[in-house]
Amino acid sequence: MTKKILVNIARLIVALTFILSGFAKAVDPMGTHYKIADYLAAIHVGTFIPDFVSLIASVILSAAEFWLGICLLFAIRRRVVTRIILIWLAIMTPLTLWLAIANPISDCGCFGDAVVLTNWQTFWKNIILLGCALLIARFPLEMMRFISRSNQWIVMNFTALFILIVAGRALYDLPYFDFRPYHIGTDLRKGWQQMMEGEESPYTDLFIEREDGTDITDSLLNLKGYVFLMVSPHLEKADESQFDKFNQVFEYAQEKGYPLYGLTASGSRAIERWRNGTGAEYEFCQTDDIVLKTMIRSNPGLILLHDGKIIRKWSNNNLPDESVLSDRLEKTEAGKMPEDSVPKKIMTIFLWYILPLVLLTIADRLWAWSKWIKKKEKSNKIYQF
């Protein structure tokens, strides 16, 4: 009995860790892509791996981690899943030990931006998980099933579909949950003033300079009213398919009297090439590329500030058009904070994914129980006869 309890506790620890880690990565695959690029640069092979390869790897990694966590939680394919997880952790634990000793990057990105651990914290976390994985791999059949073998395929396929949709939506639009210091609702003006007063702040590397070198960070953040920011970490890699919509936003901003600045880490040549190729007339300013990648997971993307506060973000694939920008921002929905709060988003995840799994589990257990009752009644009749 004690062995069964210990195995199932270990199973829950590993399963929940994999689920949270996989979901945090899947909800922000671009962030995972950037972290993989950091890993590749640390071992000096980054220049040989195309960006699309590391992006695909980020989606596969996050989806596999989430899928394995759910399979372990439901005790699906117990022998195979526990062995895969054990191999996974046997590879990752020495890797995180190297990260802790060599410290080539600041954190491993195990939980994306949701929970940031130091490299040593990550290593000790993996030691605990590895110990739990050894236990469940040694006694996989001690794990209690939440769903019968005949219905396990539903959970596996439904989970794979769900997590790929989450990652695909984040790639096409923006992350469903934003754990970064530039999320909607962030008061950059307040954060900047804390940093200027010498306090710890995630905005230490935030600077905005004109092409002539003039720093306009403080003045831009303290502008009253609305300010549009066209953000592109590297114009050389930016998607030019929607440049006409950016130009329409600029024309709208000019007509209504709203400033619009382009923020990039690219040099003057790339800026000039972008202007010649897209007809852009807005002013570009220099900013740190990591800051820009943190601001918005789209290259390019559009941010709307109001009195120094981020109130809207749009990806390159979801830019506002004439139907949205039909009047002054003060009179439109685009000029207000969106109503999709975090609790509402969590409820959406619950209704579309968690609730169906719960109902399936209840139905499966009731079916298994009724089947057991019928079998018991039949055996009793045979015995009485």
Beta strands, then each sheet from edge to edge (+ up, - down):
strand 1: 209-210
strand 2: 226-232
strand 3: 260-264
strand 4: 283-286
strand 5: 301-306
strand 6: 309-314
sheet 1: 1+ 4- 3- 2- 5+ 6-
end
